[in-house]
């Protein structure tokens, strides 16, 4: 499982993930905020399974 996300992609995913998770605890307090775990975890790990299926790679490093 090699990284397929670039730095900017990872930063944006973590920010969006945290923003969505915040909806669980503050704001509208909706359960849909738990979807924020997906971009948060993929941003922290640096690997997106959907990118692998689609053949997308934003990471500049060669494997």
NUZARO-278559 format. One record per residue (C-alpha): x, y, z; residue number from 1; residue in three letters. Coordinates in steps of 0.2 Angstrom, whole numbers, always signed. Each point is the difference from the previous one (the first is absolute). Example, Ala and Ser with C-alpha at 12.3 -4.5 7.8 and 13.67 -1.06 7.14 Angstrom:
<node><x>+62</x><y>-22</y><z>+39</z><n>1</n><res>Ala</res></node>
<node><x>+6</x><y>+17</y><z>-3</z><n>2</n><res>Ser</res></node>
end
This chain:
<node><x>+0</x><y>+0</y><z>+0</z><n>1</n><res>Unk</res></node>
<node><x>+10</x><y>+15</y><z>-6</z><n>2</n><res>Unk</res></node>
<node><x>-5</x><y>+18</y><z>+2</z><n>3</n><res>Unk</res></node>
<node><x>-10</x><y>+7</y><z>-14</z><n>4</n><res>Unk</res></node>
<node><x>-5</x><y>+17</y><z>+8</z><n>5</n><res>Unk</res></node>
<node><x>+11</x><y>+16</y><z>-1</z><n>6</n><res>Unk</res></node>
<node><x>+3</x><y>+12</y><z>+14</z><n>7</n><res>Unk</res></node>
<node><x>-13</x><y>+13</y><z>-5</z><n>8</n><res>Unk</res></node>
<node><x>-13</x><y>-14</y><z>-3</z><n>9</n><res>Unk</res></node>
<node><x>+4</x><y>-7</y><z>+17</z><n>10</n><res>Unk</res></node>
<node><x>-2</x><y>+17</y><z>+9</z><n>11</n><res>Unk</res></node>
<node><x>-16</x><y>+3</y><z>-8</z><n>12</n><res>Unk</res></node>
<node><x>-7</x><y>-17</y><z>+4</z><n>13</n><res>Unk</res></node>
<node><x>+5</x><y>+2</y><z>+19</z><n>14</n><res>Unk</res></node>
<node><x>-8</x><y>+18</y><z>+0</z><n>15</n><res>Unk</res></node>
<node><x>-16</x><y>-6</y><z>-8</z><n>16</n><res>Unk</res></node>
<node><x>-1</x><y>-16</y><z>+11</z><n>17</n><res>Unk</res></node>
<node><x>+2</x><y>+11</y><z>+16</z><n>18</n><res>Unk</res></node>
<node><x>-13</x><y>+12</y><z>-6</z><n>19</n><res>Unk</res></node>
<node><x>-13</x><y>-14</y><z>-4</z><n>20</n><res>Unk</res></node>
<node><x>+4</x><y>-8</y><z>+17</z><n>21</n><res>Unk</res></node>
<node><x>-3</x><y>+16</y><z>+9</z><n>22</n><res>Unk</res></node>
<node><x>-18</x><y>-1</y><z>-6</z><n>23</n><res>Unk</res></node>
<node><x>-3</x><y>-15</y><z>+11</z><n>24</n><res>Unk</res></node>
<node><x>+5</x><y>+10</y><z>+16</z><n>25</n><res>Unk</res></node>
<node><x>-4</x><y>+18</y><z>-4</z><n>26</n><res>Unk</res></node>
<node><x>-11</x><y>+9</y><z>-13</z><n>27</n><res>Unk</res></node>
<node><x>-15</x><y>-10</y><z>-7</z><n>28</n><res>Unk</res></node>
<node><x>+6</x><y>-16</y><z>+10</z><n>29</n><res>Unk</res></node>
<node><x>-4</x><y>-12</y><z>-14</z><n>30</n><res>Unk</res></node>
<node><x>+6</x><y>-18</y><z>-1</z><n>31</n><res>Unk</res></node>
<node><x>+5</x><y>+4</y><z>-18</z><n>32</n><res>Unk</res></node>
<node><x>+15</x><y>+8</y><z>+7</z><n>33</n><res>Unk</res></node>
<node><x>+8</x><y>-18</y><z>+3</z><n>34</n><res>Unk</res></node>
<node><x>+3</x><y>+0</y><z>-19</z><n>35</n><res>Unk</res></node>
<node><x>+14</x><y>+11</y><z>+4</z><n>36</n><res>Unk</res></node>
<node><x>+10</x><y>-15</y><z>+7</z><n>37</n><res>Unk</res></node>
<node><x>+3</x><y>-5</y><z>-18</z><n>38</n><res>Unk</res></node>
<node><x>+10</x><y>+15</y><z>-6</z><n>39</n><res>Unk</res></node>
<node><x>+8</x><y>+2</y><z>+16</z><n>40</n><res>Unk</res></node>
<node><x>+7</x><y>-18</y><z>+1</z><n>41</n><res>Unk</res></node>
<node><x>+5</x><y>+0</y><z>-19</z><n>42</n><res>Unk</res></node>
<node><x>+8</x><y>+17</y><z>+3</z><n>43</n><res>Unk</res></node>
<node><x>+10</x><y>-6</y><z>+15</z><n>44</n><res>Unk</res></node>
<node><x>+5</x><y>-17</y><z>-8</z><n>45</n><res>Unk</res></node>
<node><x>+4</x><y>+8</y><z>-17</z><n>46</n><res>Unk</res></node>
<node><x>-9</x><y>-14</y><z>-10</z><n>47</n><res>Unk</res></node>
<node><x>-17</x><y>+1</y><z>-8</z><n>48</n><res>Unk</res></node>
<node><x>-8</x><y>-17</y><z>-6</z><n>49</n><res>Unk</res></node>
<node><x>-11</x><y>+10</y><z>-13</z><n>50</n><res>Unk</res></node>
<node><x>+16</x><y>+8</y><z>-7</z><n>51</n><res>Unk</res></node>
<node><x>+7</x><y>-17</y><z>-2</z><n>52</n><res>Unk</res></node>
<node><x>-15</x><y>-7</y><z>-9</z><n>53</n><res>Unk</res></node>
<node><x>-1</x><y>+15</y><z>-12</z><n>54</n><res>Unk</res></node>
<node><x>+19</x><y>+1</y><z>-3</z><n>55</n><res>Unk</res></node>
<node><x>+2</x><y>+17</y><z>+7</z><n>56</n><res>Unk</res></node>
<node><x>+16</x><y>+5</y><z>+9</z><n>57</n><res>Unk</res></node>
<node><x>+3</x><y>+18</y><z>+7</z><n>58</n><res>Unk</res></node>
<node><x>+16</x><y>-5</y><z>+9</z><n>59</n><res>Unk</res></node>
<node><x>+16</x><y>+5</y><z>-9</z><n>60</n><res>Unk</res></node>
<node><x>+11</x><y>-14</y><z>+6</z><n>61</n><res>Unk</res></node>
<node><x>+3</x><y>-15</y><z>-11</z><n>62</n><res>Unk</res></node>
<node><x>-3</x><y>-17</y><z>+9</z><n>63</n><res>Unk</res></node>
end
